[in-house]
Amino acid sequence: MRSTLLAATIVLATVGGPVSAQAKQDQPDLSDDEKKSQQNSADEASIKGRLEDGIKPGGPSEQSRANKQLADAAVEAKRKSNDKATSKEK
C-alpha cells in the first residue's frame, strides 16, 4: 500500500510539475490593480469560509467554539481592513 502511494506521488510530481509550470507561463501578466483585486477577493472568500465554518449548529460546546471562530474571523477582517487603509495612506 505504501509503495503504491509512493509510486503515485512520484508519478504526479514528475507529470504535474511541468504541467503546472506551463500553466503559469500561459497566464498573462497582471497589473497591480488586478493583483490587488484578486487578493481582495481571495481574502473575502477566506473570511467568508471561516464565518460559514463558525455558523454550524451543535451542542453548547460546539456553539461556544463556533462563536469564538466567528469573533476571531471578525477581528481578523477588521485588522486586514485597517491594514489596507493605513497602507493606502502611506
N, C-alpha and C positions, 0 to 999 in steps of 0.2 A: 504494500500500500504506500509506504513512504517512497519507495523507488519510483512508483508511478507518479506520485505527486511531484517529486523532484524532477522527473523527466518532463512532465507537463510544464513545470515552471521554467525549465531551461528552454524548451521549445518556444514558449510565449515570450521569453526575454529576447531570444535571438530573432524571432519573427516580428514581434511587436515593437522593438526598439527602432529599427529603420523605418517602419511604417509611421510611427508617431513623429519621428524627426522629419519625414517627408510632409506630413500633415502640417507641421509648424511652418515649413518653408512655403507652403501653398497659401497661407493666410497673409492678407495684405497688412502692411504696417498701419497702426492706428495712431491717430493724433492724440495729444494729451487729453483733450476734452472727451474723446471717445473712450480712452482708457479709464478716466475718472468716472464716466457714466457706467461703464461695465463694472467697475469696482463698487460703485454705489449700489448697483443692482444686486451684486453678489452679497454685499453687506446686509442689504434689506432682506434678501432671501434667507440668509443665515439667521438673522434675528427672528424673522417670521417662523422659521423652523423651530427655533428654541422656544418661542412663545407657544406654538402649537404643541410642542412636547410637554409644556408645563400645564396645558389645559386638558388634562385627561382625568376622568372620574376615577374614583377608587376609595379606599379606606381612608381614615383620618391621617395616618402617617403618610400615605401617598399624596393626599391633598396638601398636606403641610410641605412636603418635598416639592410638589408642583408649584405651590405659591412661592417658595423660595426661588425656584428656577425662573418663574415669571418676574419676580422682583430683580433678580440678577440680570436678566436679559434687558429689562427696562433701564437699569443703571448703566449697563454697557452701551446701550443705544444712546443714552443721554451723553455719556462720555465721548463716544465717537462723534456725535453731533457737535459737541463743544470743541473737540479737537479740530474738526473740519472748519469750524467758524474761526478759531484762533489762527489756523494756518492760512486762511484767506486774508486775514488782517495783516499778516507779515509781508 
